[in-house]
Amino acid sequence: MNIAIITGASSGMGMEFARQLDHKLRKTNEIWLLARRKETMEELARSMRTKTRAIVIDMTSEKEMNQFAEVLSIGKPRITVLVNCAGVGTHGEFTKLSNENMAEMIHLNIEALTAMTKLCLPYMRKGSRIVQFASGAAFVPQAAFAVYAASKSYVYSFSRALGAELSGRGISVTAVCPGPVNTPFLEHAYGSTSHINRLRKLTMVKTECVVSKAIEDCKMGKSVSICGLPVKILYLATQSIQNLLQKFV
C-alpha cells in the first residue's frame, strides 16, 4: 500500500498540502493526516477524494511516537511522500519568553520533525519524496524571533544535508522556505495580527501559492522551494555572501 503522510494537518500549511495532494497524487492509495486536533482532521478527511486516515498524535510525546512506529511496523506501507508541516512559533524577546514557549518550539520544530523523518525513512523507496517546512527565517537571525528562526535554520540545514545523503537512494528532500504566510500561525505567534509590522504584511503570500510551488519544486527534485520575490532575493543574497566567505576560508 502506498501512502502519503502529512503532519500538522489540522490547519494552515498541513491542511492545504492535504487538499492539493488529494488532487495531484496518482500512485498513492491513502493519505494519512497527523495532528492533535481530531475533529478538524476528520472533517477534512470526509472532504477528500483519496482514502484518508486521521491519526491523532502529539509528536512531542515519545509514547505516542512509539505507538505510531508500531502502526507503521504492522502495516508496512510504502511512504511515497512525507510532508512535515507541524511546527510552532512565538514572537517576543528571548528574555521574556517562557521556558514552556521555548521548549515547545525546540521539541516540535526540531526534535519531533527529526524523529518523524527518521521513523518514516525505512518505508521510503526510490522515487519517494520528503517535504520539510522551514521558513525564510532560516536564512538570517531574527530579533524577537530568535528561537523560532534558529529552529527553522536547523530544518533548512538538516534538509539540505539529508537530501545529499539520500540522493543515491533516489529520495528527494525539499525545504520549503516562505516568508510570512496568511495562516493561523501568525496570529498564534504574535498574539494578534495587529502586532505584525507593515513590511511583513506587504510581503505576505497566500497559503495556496506556497503549497502549489512546493509541490512543483518537489516533483522537480529541488532542494529548496521559495514562494515570494522578497524571500527569494534574501535567499540569493545570503547564498552569494556564503560563497564569497568560502573563498577566504
C-alpha positions in Angstrom: 0.0 0.0 0.0 1.3 3.4 -1.0 0.6 6.3 1.5 1.4 10.0 1.9 1.9 11.3 5.4 1.2 14.9 6.3 2.0 16.2 9.8 0.3 19.4 11.2 -2.6 18.5 9.0 -5.3 20.1 11.1 -4.7 23.7 9.9 -2.7 26.1 7.8 0.0 24.6 5.6 -0.7 21.0 6.5 -4.3 21.3 5.6 -3.5 23.0 2.3 -1.0 20.3 1.4 -3.6 17.6 2.1 -6.2 19.4 -0.2 -3.7 19.9 -3.0 -2.1 16.5 -2.8 -5.5 14.9 -2.8 -5.9 16.1 -6.4 -2.3 15.7 -7.6 -1.1 12.3 -6.2 -1.5 9.5 -8.7 0.1 6.4 -7.2 -1.0 6.8 -3.6 -3.7 4.7 -2.1 -4.2 6.6 1.2 -3.3 9.9 2.7 -2.6 9.9 6.5 -3.3 13.1 8.3 -1.4 13.6 11.6 -2.1 16.3 14.2 -3.5 16.8 17.7 -7.0 18.0 16.7 -9.2 15.1 15.8 -12.4 16.9 14.8 -10.7 19.2 12.3 -8.8 16.3 10.6 -11.9 14.1 10.4 -13.8 16.9 8.7 -11.0 17.4 6.2 -10.8 13.6 5.6 -14.5 13.5 4.7 -13.9 16.1 2.0 -11.1 14.2 0.4 -11.3 12.1 -2.8 -8.4 9.9 -1.8 -9.0 7.5 1.0 -7.8 9.4 4.1 -7.0 8.4 7.6 -6.9 10.9 10.5 -4.4 10.0 13.2 -4.4 11.9 16.5 -0.8 12.3 17.7 1.3 14.7 19.8 4.6 14.4 18.0 6.4 15.8 21.1 5.3 12.7 23.1 7.8 9.8 22.9 5.0 7.4 23.9 2.7 8.5 21.0 5.6 8.5 18.5 6.4 4.9 19.6 2.8 3.9 19.1 2.9 5.4 15.6 6.1 3.5 14.9 4.1 0.3 15.7 1.4 1.3 13.3 3.9 1.5 10.5 5.7 -1.7 11.6 2.4 -3.6 11.4 1.1 -2.1 8.2 4.5 -1.9 6.4 3.3 0.7 3.9 5.4 2.3 1.2 5.6 6.0 2.0 5.6 7.9 -1.2 5.5 11.4 0.3 6.3 12.7 3.8 5.3 16.3 4.4 6.4 17.7 7.8 4.3 20.8 8.5 3.9 20.5 12.2 5.5 23.5 13.9 5.0 26.4 16.3 6.5 29.8 16.8 6.2 32.6 19.4 7.2 36.2 18.8 8.9 38.1 21.6 12.2 39.0 23.2 14.2 35.9 24.3 14.4 37.1 27.9 10.6 37.5 28.0 9.7 34.1 26.5 8.6 31.5 29.0 10.6 28.2 29.3 7.4 26.4 28.1 7.3 28.5 24.9 10.9 27.9 24.1 10.7 24.2 24.9 7.7 23.8 22.7 9.4 25.3 19.7 12.5 23.2 20.1 10.6 20.0 20.8 8.2 20.3 17.9 10.2 22.2 15.2 13.4 20.3 15.7 13.2 17.1 17.7 9.8 15.9 16.5 10.5 16.7 12.9 13.8 14.9 13.0 12.2 11.9 14.8 9.3 11.6 12.3 11.7 11.8 9.4 13.9 9.0 10.9 10.9 6.9 11.7 9.5 7.1 8.1 12.7 6.6 6.1 12.7 2.8 6.3 9.4 2.8 4.5 10.6 5.0 1.7 11.9 3.8 -1.7 13.4 5.2 -4.9 11.0 8.0 -6.0 9.8 8.8 -2.5 9.9 12.5 -1.5 10.3 14.4 1.7 9.0 17.9 2.2 10.2 19.8 5.3 8.6 23.0 6.2 11.3 25.5 7.1 10.9 29.3 6.7 12.5 32.4 5.2 13.5 33.0 8.8 16.0 30.2 8.3 18.3 32.4 6.3 19.1 35.2 8.8 18.9 35.5 12.6 15.8 37.5 13.7 15.5 39.5 16.8 12.2 38.8 18.7 12.1 35.5 16.8 15.4 34.2 18.0 14.4 30.6 19.0 11.9 30.2 16.1 14.4 31.4 13.4 17.1 29.2 14.9 14.8 26.2 14.8 14.0 26.8 11.1 17.7 27.2 10.3 18.1 23.7 11.7 15.3 22.4 9.5 16.8 24.1 6.4 20.3 22.8 7.1 19.1 19.3 8.1 17.0 19.1 4.9 19.8 20.1 2.6 22.3 17.7 4.2 19.7 14.8 4.3 18.9 15.4 0.6 22.6 15.0 -0.2 22.8 11.8 1.8 19.6 10.3 0.2 20.3 11.3 -3.4 21.9 7.9 -4.0 18.7 6.2 -3.0 16.6 8.3 -5.3 14.8 10.0 -2.4 14.5 13.8 -2.7 14.2 16.3 0.1 12.8 19.8 -0.3 13.0 22.5 2.3 10.1 24.9 1.9 11.1 28.4 2.9 8.4 31.1 2.5 8.1 34.5 4.1 5.0 35.5 6.1 2.0 33.4 5.1 -1.7 34.1 5.8 -2.2 31.1 8.2 -3.4 30.9 11.8 0.4 30.5 12.7 0.9 34.3 12.6 -1.9 35.1 15.0 -0.6 32.4 17.3 3.0 33.7 17.1 2.1 37.3 17.5 -1.0 37.0 19.7 -2.8 39.3 17.3 -2.3 40.2 13.6 -2.4 43.9 14.6 1.1 43.4 16.0 2.5 42.4 12.7 4.6 45.2 11.1 3.7 46.7 7.7 6.6 45.2 5.9 5.6 41.7 6.9 2.0 42.4 5.8 3.2 43.7 2.4 5.4 40.6 1.7 2.8 38.1 2.9 2.0 35.3 0.5 -1.0 33.1 0.2 -1.0 29.5 1.5 -2.2 28.1 -1.8 0.8 29.7 -3.6 3.3 28.3 -1.1 2.0 24.8 -1.3 1.5 24.8 -5.1 5.1 26.0 -5.6 6.4 23.5 -3.1 4.7 20.6 -4.8 6.0 21.6 -8.2 9.5 22.1 -6.8 9.3 18.7 -5.0 8.4 17.0 -8.3 11.4 18.6 -9.9 13.7 17.4 -7.1 14.6 20.9 -6.0 16.3 21.1 -2.6 14.7 24.5 -1.7 11.3 25.9 -2.5 10.6 29.6 -2.1 7.3 31.4 -2.9 7.6 35.2 -3.0 10.1 37.6 -4.6 11.4 39.3 -1.3 12.4 36.0 0.3 13.9 34.8 -3.0 16.1 37.9 -3.1 17.1 37.3 0.6 18.0 33.7 -0.2 20.1 34.6 -3.2 21.8 37.3 -1.2 22.7 35.0 1.6 23.9 32.4 -0.8 26.2 34.9 -2.5 27.7 36.0 0.8 28.3 32.4 1.8 30.0 31.7 -1.5 32.2 34.8 -1.0 33.1 33.9 2.5 34.2 30.4 1.4 36.9 31.9 -0.8 38.5 33.3 2.3 38.4 30.1 4.4 
